[in-house]
Amino acid sequence: MDRRDVRLSGIVARLVTIPISHFCEKARWALDRAGVDYVEQPHLQLVHVLAARRAGGGRTVPVFVTDAGQVLGESAAILRWADQHVSSDRRLYPEGELGSEAAAVEAWLDRGLGPDGRLWMYHETLPVVRELEPWAVAGIPGWERLMFRAGGPAISFALRRYLHIDAQSASAALERVQAVFDEIAGRFSDGRPFLLGDRFTAADLTFASLAAPVLLPSGYGSPLPPPEAMPPAAAEVVGRVRAHPAGAFAGRMYAEERARSAAGVGDRGLSPRARSLGASSDRCR
Ligand SMILES: N[C@@H](CCC(=O)N[C@@H](CS)C(=O)NCC(=O)O)C(=O)O
């Protein structure tokens, strides 16, 4: 939906994204779960900087512009905002110590797992990015698709420079990702169903969404390639991650919690955005 459509639809809340980005997925999941009415404005990597700035944010996405014009340029702030639209028993940050713990785990994952998983994934996929075009450009405007086609190698080069991606940094990042997965798995040794105990919090949502580059979960809010479409070495890592207890947990969060959120079953029933998507997860496969 473009700007004119946004005006015509009367829905002014908008989420500026790189649709395949896991930080954007984190925000999208929280907004969907809360049944918030918004439109997504998806962009190509690097073009996102212009879009983020134009929306009033910094140089990263997601940027969420609320229907009241408030600009939120951090995924954590978007989760906090979405939390004002759910009943207290469904808060991502419950009252008291549990809420503080959820925020602390979220911040830890935002700092580590998020950038590390992304760095590894870019290292593996940039060399074959043309073959991954159907997923890389899903949903973005036509001229940005053309830019992707014409400028693919230059964009890859710029991303590598910008995010300091090389074989050594990618392998170190993957090791750190594996350590996070082991630590997360350790938390389940007492049989708890969620990361912090008996209820779903921002910690679970953040872990599952930021695990996406190494997990390729089904039910993600933008189409992801199947492991078979990835280079063999990357597909092998995805297979290992899926079999890991923490990977299985993230997969379950997608199958259960994200699926409910994608269907728009928030406190206020089916959201118009979910309805416009057919309230199905077809788009996510
Ligand atoms: N702390 C930010 C991180 C967001 C982030 O790193 N977004 C990526 C997309 S996955 C981005 O915009 N990267 C480009 C950049 O760092 O300039 C948040 O939680 O919103």
The ligand as an SDF file (V2000), in Angstrom:
LIG
                    3D

 20 19  0  0  0  0  0  0  0  0999 V2000
   17.9420   -1.5050   17.7950 N   0  0  0  0  0  0  0  0  0  0  0  0
   17.1850   -1.4810   16.5590 C   0  0  0  0  0  0  0  0  0  0  0  0
   17.8910   -2.3440   15.5520 C   0  0  0  0  0  0  0  0  0  0  0  0
   17.1630   -2.3840   14.2390 C   0  0  0  0  0  0  0  0  0  0  0  0
   18.0410   -2.8550   13.0960 C   0  0  0  0  0  0  0  0  0  0  0  0
   19.2370   -3.1990   13.2680 O   0  0  0  0  0  0  0  0  0  0  0  0
   17.4330   -2.8480   11.9250 N   0  0  0  0  0  0  0  0  0  0  0  0
   18.1550   -3.2390   10.7620 C   0  0  0  0  0  0  0  0  0  0  0  0
   17.3240   -4.0890    9.8550 C   0  0  0  0  0  0  0  0  0  0  0  0
   17.3900   -5.7430   10.4740 S   0  0  0  0  0  0  0  0  0  0  0  0
   18.5830   -2.0300   10.0520 C   0  0  0  0  0  0  0  0  0  0  0  0
   17.8450   -1.0910    9.8770 O   0  0  0  0  0  0  0  0  0  0  0  0
   19.8350   -2.0870    9.6450 N   0  0  0  0  0  0  0  0  0  0  0  0
   20.4610   -1.0210    8.9620 C   0  0  0  0  0  0  0  0  0  0  0  0
   21.2800   -0.1590    9.8440 C   0  0  0  0  0  0  0  0  0  0  0  0
   21.7710   -0.6390   10.8870 O   0  0  0  0  0  0  0  0  0  0  0  0
   21.4780    0.9750    9.4660 O   0  0  0  0  0  0  0  0  0  0  0  0
   15.7750   -1.9830   16.8380 C   0  0  0  0  0  0  0  0  0  0  0  0
   15.6060   -2.8300   17.7330 O   0  0  0  0  0  0  0  0  0  0  0  0
   14.8360   -1.4940   16.1890 O   0  0  0  0  0  0  0  0  0  0  0  0
  1  2  1  0
  2  3  1  0
  2 18  1  0
  3  4  1  0
  4  5  1  0
  5  6  2  0
  5  7  1  0
  7  8  1  0
  8  9  1  0
  8 11  1  0
  9 10  1  0
 11 12  2  0
 11 13  1  0
 13 14  1  0
 14 15  1  0
 15 16  2  0
 15 17  1  0
 18 19  2  0
 18 20  1  0
M  END
$$$$
